[in-house]
Each structure stands twice: as C-alpha cells, then as structure tokens.
C-alpha cells in the first residue's frame, strides 16, 4: 500500500509534442521565467552527471528522479562523475553544498540559496544552482517535465530561471486537536509538500510529543522523541525544516486536567498557565531544553494565542491583569528559547485586546499574523500594530477543513489569496498554511489539493487561477485519471456547499445533531432541496472516484479517503431527509385515520425489518462507520478512533431505538393505527 501511495504522490507525466508553449508545461508552481524551445532531449540511453559530493548530498532526490524516469518511460538512467561521449547527459551543477534548511537570514531572488536554472535542448539538459537546495527544487520541476512513455520518453526543450518569491513557505499541521498521524503519513506529507517547494513543516503540538520526566501527560497518546528525530531527519533530506510549534501559555488543558498539574493553571481545570506560579518556569525551562534538542533547526514557534481563560478571570478577579501577565510569560519563554540560539515566532492576536502591546514584545521576536477570514481587509487589524513597529513578520492562512466533512474550497482559496497577497504587498518574509483538526473527525488527505495551492502561491508570490491550478494538479498527481479527479474535486466542493446551507459552515459537527428535534424537522422542511442536492453532488463524486479506482486498477488510499468523504456527506444529508420522511409518513397515516381511511400500509415502509426506512439508516450508518475506520487508520494511529467511531455508534442507536419503540407500539400495544402524532409519541425536543 505504501509503495502504491508514494507512486501516486510522485507520478509526473505530461503529454504532447515538442515545441510546447510556456503555458503548456503545466508546472506547479510556475517558474519565475520560462521560455519554450524547439526540439527535445531524449531520455533513452541518457545519464546523470554530478560531482561526488552532490551525489552524496542529494542521493534521495537523484534516486527519486531516476526512479520516476524508469516508472514513466521504462528507461533506467545511469550516473557518472563525467559526461559520457555519445550519450545524452543530464548535468547537475551547484556552487556549494549550502544549508539544508532555511536560515534566519534566508533571501529570495536569482542569487538565493533555493534558486536554480534549467536548460534543455536536444544535446543535453543542465540544472544549475547556487546550492544543493536549488538542485533539489530543479529536479522537482524536471520531474514535471517528463513527457511521453516507454522508449519515447523525453524532456521538451526549454530555458527556465526560477526562485522563490517568499523566503519561508510553510504548512502547519495540527497534531494535537484531532488524531495523531502515523510517522509514515507525516513523511508522506513531507514528500508531497517538498514536491511543491515548501521548505517548512510546522509540527503543531500542545502535549502530543513525549517529554522525558512527564509520563502522565497524554499517556500512550504522543509521539516518542525517537519518532520526532526520525521525522526531523526525513524533512532535512527534502530541504524541509520540521519546526516545533508549541503552546507555552494557553491551550494546555491536557496538562492542566491532570490533578497533579491543575495548580499550574490560572483557572481551575482551565487552559492557561498562571505566570505568577514559579513552578511553571521550572517545567517550561525543562520542556524548552528538550524541544531545542529534538528540533535542531533555527526556529521555534511558541504559540501564545487565544489566552481566553486569563481574560475571563479578570472580570471576577480585578487583581488579574492579562496584559502584564502575558508580557511576563512571553518575556520568560522568549529568553529561554533564545538561550538555545532559536529564532522565536509568536502569534499576535493579543493585539486585538491591547493594540499597543507589540511595542512591548521582546526584541528580535518574529510576529505571525494569523487570519482565517475570507474578507479582503481582514488582516489589517493585525498588520497595523506590527508595521508600526517595523518588524519582519509571517502571514498565516488556513484550509477551512476543521469543521467540514470536505474543505470549503471557495472559502479556503479566498483566505489563502488574501494572505498571499498581503504577504507580497506588505513584504512579509514568510507564509504558512494551517491545517486544523478541531472537530477531531477530519481526514487530512482531503486537504492536500489546498496545501499544494498554498505552496505554489507562496513560491510564486501571488494567487493562482484556481481552475487552471486544479487541472494542472490533477494532470500531475493523477495523470491517467485527471479528468475524473477534477470532476470529483468539483463535485465534492459542490456537495459541501449544499450541505452548509442547512447546517452552517461547520457541517462536520452539526451533521450529528438529533435529526428528529423540532428545530431540525422545521429546518429540513425549509432546506429539503439543499439536502437532496448535497446527496446528488456527493453521489456524483462517488461515481467519478469509483470509476477512477477501476481505471487505475489499484487500491489507492487517497481516492478511498475521498470516497469516504462522499459517503459521509451523503449520509449526513440522508439522516435529516429520512427523519423528516419518517415523521411525515407516520403523520400522514394519522391524518388518514382521522378521515376514516383504512389503508395503513405506511407502517410497513417505516419499520419493515429488511428494508424499512429505519433499517436503511442503520445499514448506511454501520457501513460508513467501517469505511471511516479504515480511512482513519490509513492516516492515523488508533488514538481517538474510539471517540470518532462512537459518533457512528450513537447515531446507530437513534435509528435502532426508534425502530424498537415503533415495533413495540405496533406489536405489543396492539396498536395498528397511530393514536397520536409522531412527535408526541416518540420524540423529545432538543
């Protein structure tokens, strides 16, 4: 499975004759400059030429390129330290080895560490760069240029000059709120992101990394330090810095819920640490030391967002001064982190309550402006205080997946575009795309399309044409089934939009609401068409994905995850439609009885033991539960799996218990006709 999945990630294929126009290369991200040539470089009998130290430092990237050529064309490239007469040469040259991951003074432009050029003509192909990082990114582009198959494989002639618009381009992965991705899945993500030239992977953690000396914290539900070391090392192979993104003030409920540590909180069983407690400094000094040893890169993000508990408590306790406590905690944590030579990054949403507070931040700290809105001017309130202090800063966007079965595409694209535009216009030094899992339930492979968009936009420094991007993405990621996958992505987005109309933007949590409540029966009556349209779109996507699986003739984990989301949306809409249908049918019979009618066959449709409406929902619920369980375990460890499958179990009981109540009414009370309306007999309001 892993081999098949990695092949899906890295299969790169283009089709068409030599002499392509620049637009027809379909490269993601698009190079800064590209000129199409005439002719082509044949891959048959060609070899890669590089120095010994370059081979050693970029062994994984070069081996990956060779494997890709062989997979797509059947041609096994040889390697050499010198050009071989009479053979086509792919020559790799770099000025020096350079740093493997971004440094605090990272630059952009043609002379930057990550810049590269590609020259392809009939005689040879050259990839030149200032450092190994540039060679790595050049090879990612060269993979996308592989054209044709079997013995006809070639690279179309072109001249490319490329370099990043933003020095720091990251994805923040939430490894705290939801499940715990497996080590292998994190490595798959790093593979995927490096292909789109992302250079930072932010490991968001509250207490999900093992801290030596604290065995109670998330017992048996965290990453071991050895796992972290392997992940960090794997990222460095791909020129990606795996950065600790840690909460050192708020969002520490999983620590404070333990009775041993509850005295460290400013509120009983709350979320925020109490900066007045000296024991906190002892603990955090130890933690920071351990994090610094685990993550050798130059950056550490210390969180400090949403210190709500402290703000709430000032109302009942006027002696609590949130601004002063915040600055006290920030000063201590920043000084400890700097002891290990780390550049400190911090969120700045505190400026919403205290607009002047940025001026009192410790010197040399890097503000990170997060904003997840789709409103064009939404970043300004965070931007003004930082610009006033003339600080370099990052901008952070988010894929809107944490509350949806499938990410809200337009909302996500709009938010990323706003943040990318602001980063470019206001000369930000970096950009981060967030992937959150607040509702616990999201399956994260659904976010990959959007992560790729953020990566490409950060490299290019501008928003992309969305339709063109999606078509090119599908050509690259799913070459044999690109049209089907494009249609599936479109239909999934459409299904989520329809579902959001009756359930709101965060449909993932609302989909489990009690469908028979008075509110939802009214709401379903008003949104019946929306629910039906959500099902139609989800089922259409399911058809496309099923056809894609059949054409590929492979058990693709990615496509199966998409299928699970189709099924979830279909089930979410069906449960509200079926609830209303069941209530309406019962009440219809009641109305018939009041008119003296004798035909009560509709009982049979509701409660038929083989395929009544209630049994239908039990069947679908248990089926989707099992599909979801398999999809969860293909990405995650089993941590929180019981919590998630429990939602399906509880839903099954809604249908099963109602089935038993109606059976009892019909069979044991001797009631062959309804004596009351459905709502009065069987339901409670919520």
Number of C-alpha atoms within 10 A of each C-alpha: 11 13 8 12 16 14 16 18 19 21 20 24 23 22 15 11 12 18 15 17 14 18 11 13 21 19 23 23 25 19 19 17 12 19 14 19 19 15 19 22 23 22 27 19 14 21 22 23 21 20 14 10 12 20 20 11 16 19 13 14 18 22 14 16 19 19 18 21 26 17 16 18 21 17 21 17 19 12 20 15 13 13 16 14 7 9 15 20 26 23 22 23 20 19 12 14 18 14 14 20 22 22 16 13 7 14 19 17 15 17 13 18 29 31 26 29 22 23 19 23 18 16 14 20 25 19 22 21 29 21 23 29 31 27 28 28 27 26 21 23 23 18 24 22 22 24 25 17 18 15 14 13 23 22 24 26 24 25 18 20 18 25 24 27 21 24 26 23 26 28 28 23 21 23 24 21 17 21 27 23 24 17 16 14 17 21 17 17 20 26 20 20 25 23 24 23 28 30 26 27 26 24 23 26 21 22 21 22 23 23 19 11 10 12 10 11 20 16 10 12 17 20 19 14 17 11 16 19 16 14 18 23 17 18 25 19 21 24 26 28 28 29 24 24 24 23 19 22 25 22 24 19 17 18 24 23 17 14 10 10 15 19 18 23 26 21 17 13 19 21 25 27 26 20 21 14 13 10 13 20 16 10 12 17 14 15 18 22 14 15 22 20 13 18 20 19 23 17 26 27 25 23 23 22 17 17 18 15 19 25 15 13 16 13 10 8 10 8 9 16 13 20 15 12 15 19 17 13 19 21 15 15 19 23 13 19 22 17 11 15 14 20 18 23 21 24 21 24 20 20 18 12 11 12 16 15 18 19 14 10 19 15 11 13 16 23 23 25 24 23 21 21 19 19 12 14 10 15 20 13 15 22 20 13 20 24 13 11 13 10 17 17 23 25 27 25 28 26 25 26 29 27 22 25 28 28 24 23 23 14 19 21 22 19 25 33 23 24 35 29 20 21 23 19 11 13 13 22 21 22 33 29 30 24 23 23 22 16 18 19 25 24 25 24 18 20 17 16 18 23 27 25 24 36 26 27 27 33 27 22 22 21 19 18 9 13 11 11 20 22 17 22 22 21 24 24 22 22 18 16 18 19 15 19 25 21 18 27 21 16 22 30 21 21 30 29 24 25 30 21 14 21 21 16 19 20 24 25 18 16 23 15 16 19 22 24 17 14 12 21 22 13 16 23 14 12 20 18 14 19 27 18 20 30 25 17 24 30 21 18 29 24 16 22 23 17 15 22 16 11 11 13 9 13 13 18 19 18 21 20 22 22 24 23 26 30 24 24 27 26 21 25 25 18 24 24 20 20 21 21 17 21 18 16 16 22 17 17 22 19 15 16 16 11 9 8 11 10 11 16 11 15 20 12 16 22 21 16 14 9 15 18 21 25 20 17 22 21 15 17 23 16 13 20 22 14 17 25 16 16 21 25 15 21 23 22 17 16 16 17 19 11 13 20 19 13 13 20 16 13 20 20 13 17 20 15 12 15 21 12 12 18 17 13 17 16 10 9 9 9 13 12 18 21 12 13 16 19 17 10 13 14 13 11 11 11
